Structure formats: C-alpha cells, structure tokens
Amino acid sequence: MLKQTTLAALALTATFAAATSASAADAYFGVQNAVKDSGDLTIGYVNSPADGVIEVYDFDGSVKGRLLGTETVKAGGNINTEVDVTNYPASKLIAVLKVGGQELATKTLYVNN
C-alpha cells in the first residue's frame, strides 16, 4: 500500500511539473521594443497560458527597479493591453507576465523620449 501511495504521489508531482513547464512555454510577449514616454503604456501583444497579470518595472538592464503599474490579462492572446503608468523615470522598462505568482515571461521595453 505504501508503495502505491508513493508511486501515486510521484506521478502527481511529475504531472504538475510537466504542466508548469508547458505553461511557461506558452507565455510570451510579441515583438515590441519601444514605447512612448507618456500616459498609459500599451503592450501590443502578450500570450498567457492562464489568467494573470502584467507588471511593469523600472529596469537598468540587469535589475528590476520600482513597480510602475499592473494590469490583468486573460488566458490566451491579449492585444493592446493598457497599463496605467503615469511616469517613466528610466529609459528602459521591463514588462513581466505573472500567472499564479510565478514569472513566466519578460520583455525589455525602451522608452522613446
């Protein structure tokens, strides 16, 4: 009985791990390198494997800075998602797609001044 319980637990863990990695593979931002330095930030395209959130941060190229804004996204393709960000204090930003608290995709954005 113990052996069957252990095998069932291992199978469940393997299934969860496979589902998590498949989800990460289905999460991505479309091609978008530059954003305008004003008002709302529009993310042209993001694909999410489940309902999640986009978080936008200051970015110096290696370290995320201050959180500037967030917006929810639905499972599947999301076109022209607007993130309310009133002030871009940096020349680079990073958009992060999170689902269930896990970072699944990131995209560096360059601010046009």
C-alpha positions as CSV (number, residue, x, y, z in Angstrom):
1,M,0.0,0.0,0.0
2,L,2.8,2.4,0.9
3,K,4.5,1.7,-2.5
4,Q,1.3,2.5,-4.4
5,T,0.8,5.7,-2.4
6,T,4.4,6.8,-3.1
7,L,4.0,6.0,-6.8
8,A,0.8,8.0,-7.0
9,A,2.5,10.9,-5.3
10,L,5.4,10.8,-7.7
11,A,3.1,10.6,-10.7
12,L,1.2,13.6,-9.4
13,T,4.4,15.6,-8.9
14,A,5.6,14.7,-12.4
15,T,2.3,15.7,-13.9
16,F,2.3,19.1,-12.1
17,A,5.9,19.7,-13.1
18,A,5.1,19.0,-16.8
19,A,2.0,21.3,-16.6
20,T,4.1,24.1,-15.1
21,S,6.8,23.9,-17.8
22,A,4.3,23.7,-20.6
23,S,2.6,26.8,-19.2
24,A,5.9,28.7,-19.2
25,A,6.5,27.7,-22.8
26,D,3.1,29.2,-23.8
27,A,3.8,32.5,-22.2
28,Y,5.4,35.2,-24.3
29,F,5.3,38.9,-25.4
30,G,5.0,39.8,-29.1
31,V,7.6,41.9,-30.8
32,Q,7.7,45.4,-29.2
33,N,10.9,47.2,-28.4
34,A,9.9,50.9,-27.9
35,V,7.2,52.7,-26.0
36,K,6.2,56.4,-25.9
37,D,7.1,58.4,-22.9
38,S,3.6,59.5,-21.9
39,G,0.5,58.3,-20.1
40,D,-0.6,54.7,-20.4
41,L,1.8,52.1,-21.7
42,T,0.3,49.8,-24.4
43,I,1.6,46.3,-24.6
44,G,1.0,45.3,-28.2
45,Y,0.6,41.5,-27.6
46,V,1.0,39.1,-24.8
47,N,0.1,35.4,-24.7
48,S,-0.8,33.9,-21.4
49,P,-1.5,30.2,-20.6
50,A,-4.0,31.3,-17.9
51,D,-5.4,34.5,-16.4
52,G,-2.6,36.5,-15.0
53,V,-1.1,40.0,-14.6
54,I,1.4,42.2,-16.4
55,E,3.7,44.1,-14.0
56,V,5.9,47.0,-15.4
57,Y,9.1,48.0,-13.6
58,D,12.0,50.4,-14.0
59,F,14.8,48.4,-15.4
60,D,18.6,49.2,-15.7
61,G,19.4,46.2,-17.9
62,S,20.1,43.7,-15.1
63,V,17.9,44.6,-12.0
64,K,14.2,45.3,-11.8
65,G,13.6,48.6,-10.0
66,R,10.3,50.2,-8.7
67,L,7.0,48.8,-9.8
68,L,5.3,51.3,-12.0
69,G,2.0,49.7,-12.9
70,T,0.0,46.5,-13.3
71,E,-2.8,45.2,-15.5
72,T,-4.7,41.9,-15.6
73,V,-4.7,39.7,-18.7
74,K,-6.9,36.8,-19.7
75,A,-5.8,33.3,-20.8
76,G,-4.8,33.3,-24.5
77,G,-3.8,36.2,-26.7
78,N,-4.2,39.7,-25.3
79,I,-3.9,42.6,-27.8
80,N,-3.1,46.2,-26.9
81,T,-3.2,45.8,-23.1
82,E,-3.1,49.2,-21.5
83,V,-1.1,49.5,-18.3
84,D,-1.6,52.7,-16.3
85,V,1.9,54.2,-15.8
86,T,1.9,57.9,-15.4
87,N,5.7,58.5,-15.2
88,Y,8.6,56.6,-16.7
89,P,11.7,57.6,-14.7
90,A,14.0,55.4,-16.7
91,S,14.9,54.9,-20.4
92,K,14.3,51.2,-20.1
93,L,11.4,49.3,-18.6
94,I,10.7,45.6,-18.1
95,A,7.2,44.0,-18.5
96,V,6.7,40.8,-16.5
97,L,3.9,38.3,-17.1
98,K,2.9,36.5,-13.9
99,V,0.5,33.7,-13.5
100,G,-0.2,32.3,-10.1
101,G,2.6,34.4,-8.7
102,Q,5.2,32.9,-11.0
103,E,7.1,34.9,-13.6
104,L,6.5,33.2,-16.9
105,A,7.8,35.8,-19.4
106,T,9.6,39.1,-19.5
107,K,10.1,41.8,-22.2
108,T,12.5,44.7,-22.1
109,L,11.0,48.0,-23.4
110,Y,12.9,51.1,-24.5
111,V,11.3,54.5,-23.8
112,N,11.3,57.0,-26.7
113,N,11.9,60.4,-25.2
